Amino acid sequence: MGTTPLAGLKVIEVGQAVAAPLAGVILADLGAEVIKVEKPKGGDDARLWGPPWVGETGLSFHAYNRGKRGVTLDLKSPADVAQLRRLAQDADILIQNLRPGVVEGLGIGPEAMLAANPRLIYCSIWAFGYTGPLRLAPGFDPLLQAYGAMMSVTGGPDDPPTFAGAAINDKSTAMWCVIGALAALRQRDATGRGCVVDTSLFESAVALVETPLNGYLASGTLPPRHGTGSPNLVPYQLFETADRPVCIAAGNQRLWVKFARAAGHPEWAEDPRFRTGRDRTANRASLVEAIRPVLLAQGRDHWMAAFTAAGVPCAPVNDLAELAATPQLAAMDLLREVPGTGMRVVGLPVSFDRERPRPRTAAPSLGQDNAAILDAARDGGAG
């Protein structure tokens, strides 16, 4: 059994897709009892997201819902809404990411649920936030990458706005939800009362473009796109070699000097165009054009060995198969087997006393715990 720092917490997740289920699975892996509430017909839409498939269910559903118990409730039914309220009477946290504006109409908004359980931490995940002209707008990760300007700062200078391959807004919003919930629990220790925690994909998107947005607010100038490069540091990007690309991160003056020497051109460090970090960013194009033919003269392994020996941070550009085979991934024991499925998924990127939490169970089948949990709630038990 893995470490369970949140053992004893009860969480209700009225979640679908990615953001709320991921918040729930983080809490479940950390030891909380997480009860996932789904609609009786079809359940969470993510059950049908594939390939790949595990049986009739998409792998992503299994990954984001492992370790949870599952019940079905028709929240358009007053009787089932009453069931949800009973479940939440002794819950610590409720997480929901239903379509904006729906929970109030169903009678399960924060005011109603906190009236039933004043100690509840009620977490809402919105698309665009709890107020403003887009309060009721729906949202998915790519929409927020577009609206939140993330696409505008991703890619090369001549590329169209570019989508990030990972669902970074969904995932960062899930983490903000968990951070907010745990902070609110700490506050409840002092006050004895719960509270409402709101976060959104929009807020997460804005937080992720914080550096370029702050730069624009200070200068009034839109930043150019630098492909794999940094707007503030050079060389700090991917370079092609004679065979495979390599990523270089000469992140300070000392590393720049080491890089120049390891590349066989110590004179670069004394060139007035490249001497300081400010000089290098001002003369980015000239420096990159000087570096490119040098690195193209040898293969990736040569440069990896040379830069590593010199203490210059560098990395191969792995594909997913190469990442999966890296000794570092094995050493960190980051992949986790989901009990009873034969699946391996990425575990939580955090350890406690050098022990990484493990999934306790597979994702629930639709309504698998109805009898155990809903009957206990009807009878006044804790569920």
N, C-alpha and C positions, 0 to 999 in steps of 0.2 A: 504494500500500500504506500502511495505517495504521501507527502506532507499535506495536511488539511488545516491551514490556519483559519479558515472561515467555518469550520464545523460548528453546527448549532444555529447557523443563520437559515432562515426560510425565505425563499425568493419566489415570487410569482412572475412568470414571464408571459405576457400576452404579445408575443413577438412573431415576426415573419421576415423572410428574406435573409438579410445579413446582419445589420447593425444591432438590433435587439437580441437576436439569438447568439451573436458573438459575445455581447456583454453577459448574457446568461451563461454561456459555456465557460467564460473566464471565472465567474463566481462558482460554477459547479466544479471545475477542476481544482479550485482553491478550497473545496470542501463544503460549500453551502448546499442545502437541499433546494434544488431548482425545479419547480413544477411548471411545465410548459403547457399553456392553454392554446388549443387549436380549434378551428371551426370543424364541426362534425363531417362535413362533406369536403373531402380533399385535404384538409389540414393546411399547414404552412405551404405556400406556393413553392417554396424551395424543394419540397419533396420531389418535384418534377423537373428540377434543374439537372440536366446531364447532357452528354456523357461527362465522365464515366458514371456507371451505375453500380449500385450494390443491391442485387435483387431488382426490385421495381422502383427503388428510391435512389435519387442522385447522391453522389458521394459528398457534395458540399453540405447537404442536409445532415448527413451522418457526422461530418466534421464539426459543424456548428451547433449540434444538439446532443453530443455525447454527454453521458453522465447526468442526464435529466430524467425526471419522471414526466409522464404525459397524460393529459386529460383532454376531453373534448367538451366544449360548451358552445351553445348557440347564443351569442350575446345579443341577438335580436329578441330572445325569449326572456320575459321578466323573471321566470323561474330560474333560468340559468344565470342571469345577472345576479340574482340573490345568492346562488351557489358561489359565484366568484367573490362576492362580498364576504360570505362566510369563510371561504378559503383565506381571504386576506385579513381576517380579524386578528390572527396571531402571526401574520407575516412581518418580516423586517423590511423587505424591499419589494416593490412592484415595478417592473419595467414594461413599457409598452411603446410600440412604434406603429400603431394602426394609422390609417389614413387621417391626415390632419382634420380636426373638428369632429371626428366620429365618437370619441370616448364620452364627450359631454352629452351627446344625443342618446347614447346608450345608458347613461346613468352611472358610468364607471370613470368619470373624470376625477381629477385630484381632489376637488372639494368633497365630492360624495365619498370617496374612498378614505380620505383622512377623517371625515366625520365618523365613519365606521371604525377606524383604527387610528387614533391620533398619533401613535408612535410609528406609523408607516413612513418609509422613505419612498415617495412616488416619483419615478423617473420616466420622463417623456422624451423620446427621441423624435425630433421633427425633421422635416426636409429643410425648410428655410427659417425656422424659429417660431417662437410662441407669439410674436407680434410683428407688425409691419404689413405692407401690402401683399406680400407673398405668404402670409401666415398659413393659408389653407391650400397652398399649391403642393402638388405631389412632387416627389423627388427620388431619383435614383443616382447612383454614384457618377455615371458619365455626365448627367445633367449638371451636377454640382461642380465637376471638373471644368465644364464649360463656363457656367455662370460665375464660378468663383475664381476665374482667371488663371487657373492652374494650367489649362491647355495652352494659354498664350505665352507662358514662360518655359514650355517644355519643347524640346526639339532643336533642330539646327536653324540658323538664321534664314534660310530659304525654304524651310519646311512649312507646311500648313500647321495650324494649331494641332498639337499632338496629345493623344490620350495616354495616360500612364497605364501600364499593363495590369497592375494590382488595383483592387477596389479600395484605394487608400482613404477616401472620405468615409465609407462605411466602417472601415476598421478603426480609423482614428476616432470616429464618433463613439464606437463601442467602448473604446478605452476611456474617453472622457466621461462617458456615462458611469463606468465603474469607478473612476476616480471620484466623481461627484457623489456617488452613492456611499462610498467608504468614508469620504469626508463628512457627509451628512450623518452617518452612523456615529462618528466621533463626536459631532455636535450634539446628537441625541443623548450621548452619555452624560453630557453636562446639563442639558435642558429637560430631558425626559420627553421631548416631543419630536415627531417626525417633521418632514418638510417636503417641498416639491423641488426636484432637480430637473432642469431642462437643458438639453443640448440639441445640436442639430448638425446635419451634414454641411449646411452653409457655414456655420461658425467654425467647424473643423476645416473646411476648405480655406477659409480666410486665414486661419491660424497657420495652415501649411504654406501659404504664400506670404507669410509675415515679412520675411527679409526683403523680397522685391517690392512688396507693397509699402513697407516703411521707407525704402529708398525712393519710390515714386513720390510719396507724401513729402519727403524732405527736398526733393530736387525738381519735381514737376516733369521729369523726363521718364518716358517708358523705357524699361531695360531691354536691350537686344537679347535674342536667344543665342546661346553659346553651344548648342548641341550637348555633348557630354561634359563640357567645361563649366567652370565656376565663373560668375561675374566678378569675383573679388580676388581670385588667386590664379596664378599662372606659373608653371604648368600644373594643372589640376584637372586632368581629363584623360580620355582614352586616346591612345595612339596606335596606329597600325605598325606592325613589324613585318619582317619578311614572310611570316606565315600566319600568326595569330595575333589579335590585338592585346594590348596590355594597358592597364589603367595606372596612371602615375598621380600621386598626391604629394607634391612638394609644398606642404602647407605652411612653411615659414621660411625665414631667410637662411637659417642653418641648413635646412633640407634642400633649398635651392642650390646652395653652393655644393653640397654633396652630389646633387643630381648632375650639375654641370661637369663635375670631375668624373663621375661614373660614366657619363655619356661620352667621355673623351674630349670634352671641350671646356676646360677650366676657364678659358678666356671669356666665356659667356658671363661668368659671375662678375667680371670687371668691366664689361661693356656698359657704357653710360646708359644705353637704352634699357638694360635689363638689371641694373645693379640693385635696385630696391623693389619691393612689392609694388609700389605705386608706379615705378618705371615699367615694370613688366606688364601691368594691366593696361597702361597707356599705349604700349607697343606690342600688344597681344599678337596681332597678325604676324608681325616680323619674327617674334620669338617662336611661335608655333611653326612657321615656315622654315625656320632654321633647324628645329628639332626633327621635323618629319623625315627628311632624307637620311638623317643619322640613324634613326631607329629602324628605318626600312632596310638598312644594310645587314641586319642580323635578325635571327628569329626570336620568338617570344622567350624561350627558355634561356637564351643567352642574356637577354636584358633582365629577366627576372632574377637570375643569379647575380648579375652585376649590381643591380640596384639594391637587392637584398643585402649583399655583402657590404655595400656602402651605407646601409641604414636608411635608404630612401623608401618610403611606403609605396608599395606597388601590389597589383593583384591581376591574376588572369581574368578574362571575361568569360565566366562559366555559363554554359547553358544548364538547364534543369537537371539533365542526366549527370553532368559533371559535378554539379552541386551535391546531388544525392550521393555521389561516390566519394566525396571529400573526406579525408581522415578527420578534419575538424568537426564536421557534422556528426560523425560517429563518436568522437571524443566527448562532445558536449551532450550526447544522449538526448538530442532534441526531438527525435521522432518517437511517437508513442503508439503502442498497439491499443486499439479499441477492443475491449473485452468481447469475446464471442463473435467477432466479425472477420478476423484475419486481416483487417485493414491496419495500415500505419498512417498516421496523420501527424502534422506538426503540432507539438505540444506548446505549453505556455513558455514564452521567452523570459522566464524568471525562475529562480531557485531559492529555496529556504534552507539554510545550513547545508548548502551544496546538494540539496535534493530537489529534483524537479517534480511538481505534481503530476499525477497520472490520472487518466480518465477512469472512473469507477465502473461505468456501465456503457453499453451502446446507446445510441439515440433511441428514444421510445418509438414503438409502433403507434399508429394513430389510435389514441384512446386507451392505451394499454393499462393505465392505472386508474381508470374511471371507478372501478368497484372499490379499490382500496382507499382512494383519496376522497372521492365525492361522497361515498356512503359514510365515511368517517366524519366528513364535514356536516352532512345532514344530521348525524347523530350527536353532533356537538363535540366530536373529537378533534385532535390537532391535525389530522391528516398525515 
